[in-house]
Amino acid sequence: MTDSHSVQPHSVPSSDSADAGPAWLAIPDLVEILGLSTSRVRQLIEDKHLLAVRREGKISVPASFIRDGAPLGELRGTLIVLSDDGFTDEQAMEWLLEVDDSLGVPPIDALLAGRKAEVRRVAQALA
């Protein structure tokens, strides 16, 4: 990854207080919510249907990445764009959860609002 990326690597914010960020789901939570086996949940992460990072020793996914009992469909293409841009999983997570100046909201919120094309355009411009 080049130094031109606006997102710099650092740890994903923890949610020690109620206003510190999104709710996070560990693998057992995802197994229950998605109704899938642990290996299938891990495969969804591997195949970029979900993005997970290690938080407090556990592989976790923001609850906002799940909609109607399934991974947010618009997420995968965006994750592939970010990966192609050279983003690590931690950098991609940070970008998705923090307010982006071009979007005016965190990219995950824009995806949830149906702004997939705009989010991907902004993501591609990060390269």
C-alpha positions as CSV (number, residue, x, y, z in Angstrom):
1,M,0.0,0.0,0.0
2,T,1.2,3.5,-0.8
3,D,1.5,6.4,1.6
4,S,-1.2,8.3,-0.3
5,H,-4.0,6.5,1.4
6,S,-5.9,8.7,3.9
7,V,-6.4,5.8,6.3
8,Q,-3.4,4.9,8.4
9,P,-3.1,1.6,10.2
10,H,-4.0,1.6,13.8
11,S,-6.2,-0.5,16.0
12,V,-9.9,-0.5,15.6
13,P,-11.6,1.6,18.2
14,S,-12.9,-0.4,21.2
15,S,-16.5,0.0,22.4
16,D,-15.9,0.4,26.1
17,S,-18.7,2.9,26.4
18,A,-22.1,3.0,24.9
19,D,-21.2,5.9,22.5
20,A,-17.8,4.5,21.4
21,G,-19.0,2.8,18.2
22,P,-20.9,-0.1,16.7
23,A,-22.0,-3.3,18.4
24,W,-19.6,-6.1,17.6
25,L,-20.5,-9.8,17.0
26,A,-18.0,-12.6,17.7
27,I,-18.1,-15.8,15.7
28,P,-20.5,-17.6,18.1
29,D,-22.9,-14.6,17.8
30,L,-22.7,-14.8,14.0
31,V,-23.3,-18.6,14.0
32,E,-26.5,-17.9,16.0
33,I,-27.7,-14.9,14.0
34,L,-26.9,-16.3,10.5
35,G,-28.0,-19.9,11.4
36,L,-24.8,-21.2,9.9
37,S,-21.9,-23.4,11.1
38,T,-18.7,-21.9,12.5
39,S,-16.8,-23.1,9.4
40,R,-19.4,-21.5,7.1
41,V,-19.2,-18.2,9.0
42,R,-15.4,-18.3,8.7
43,Q,-15.8,-19.0,4.9
44,L,-18.0,-15.9,4.5
45,I,-15.2,-13.9,6.1
46,E,-12.5,-15.5,3.9
47,D,-14.6,-14.9,0.8
48,K,-15.1,-11.2,1.8
49,H,-18.9,-11.5,2.3
50,L,-18.0,-10.2,5.8
51,L,-15.1,-8.3,7.2
52,A,-13.8,-9.3,10.6
53,V,-11.0,-8.0,12.8
54,R,-9.6,-9.2,16.1
55,R,-11.0,-7.2,19.0
56,E,-10.2,-8.1,22.6
57,G,-8.8,-11.4,21.5
58,K,-11.9,-12.4,19.5
59,I,-12.6,-12.3,15.7
60,S,-15.5,-9.9,15.4
61,V,-17.7,-8.3,12.9
62,P,-19.7,-5.0,13.3
63,A,-23.4,-5.8,13.7
64,S,-24.1,-3.2,11.0
65,F,-22.6,-5.6,8.5
66,I,-25.6,-7.9,9.0
67,R,-29.1,-7.1,7.6
68,D,-32.2,-9.3,7.8
69,G,-30.2,-12.2,9.1
70,A,-27.6,-12.2,6.3
71,P,-24.4,-10.4,5.4
72,L,-25.0,-7.0,3.8
73,G,-25.0,-7.8,0.1
74,E,-23.4,-4.5,-0.9
75,L,-20.4,-5.1,1.4
76,R,-18.6,-7.7,-0.6
77,G,-17.8,-5.6,-3.7
78,T,-16.7,-2.7,-1.6
79,L,-14.4,-5.0,0.4
80,I,-12.9,-6.3,-2.9
81,V,-12.3,-2.7,-4.1
82,L,-10.6,-1.8,-0.9
83,S,-8.5,-5.0,-1.0
84,D,-7.5,-4.3,-4.6
85,D,-6.5,-0.8,-3.4
86,G,-4.1,-2.4,-0.9
87,F,-6.0,-1.9,2.2
88,T,-5.5,-4.4,5.1
89,D,-8.6,-5.7,6.8
90,E,-8.0,-3.3,9.7
91,Q,-7.6,-0.3,7.4
92,A,-10.8,-1.3,5.5
93,M,-12.7,-1.7,8.7
94,E,-11.5,1.7,9.9
95,W,-12.6,3.3,6.6
96,L,-16.0,1.7,6.6
97,L,-16.8,2.8,10.2
98,E,-15.4,6.3,10.3
99,V,-17.0,9.3,8.6
100,D,-15.7,9.8,5.1
101,D,-15.5,13.5,4.0
102,S,-16.7,12.7,0.5
103,L,-19.7,10.8,1.7
104,G,-20.5,12.9,4.8
105,V,-21.2,9.7,6.8
106,P,-19.4,6.4,7.5
107,P,-19.3,4.4,4.3
108,I,-21.2,1.5,6.0
109,D,-24.0,3.9,6.7
110,A,-24.0,5.0,3.0
111,L,-24.1,1.3,1.9
112,L,-27.0,0.7,4.3
113,A,-28.8,3.7,2.7
114,G,-28.5,2.2,-0.8
115,R,-25.5,4.4,-1.9
116,K,-23.4,1.4,-3.2
117,A,-22.2,3.0,-6.4
118,E,-21.1,6.2,-4.6
119,V,-19.3,4.3,-1.9
120,R,-17.4,2.2,-4.4
121,R,-16.5,5.3,-6.4
122,V,-15.0,6.9,-3.3
123,A,-13.2,3.6,-2.4
124,Q,-11.7,3.4,-5.9
125,A,-10.4,7.0,-5.6
126,L,-8.4,6.0,-2.5
127,A,-5.9,4.1,-4.6
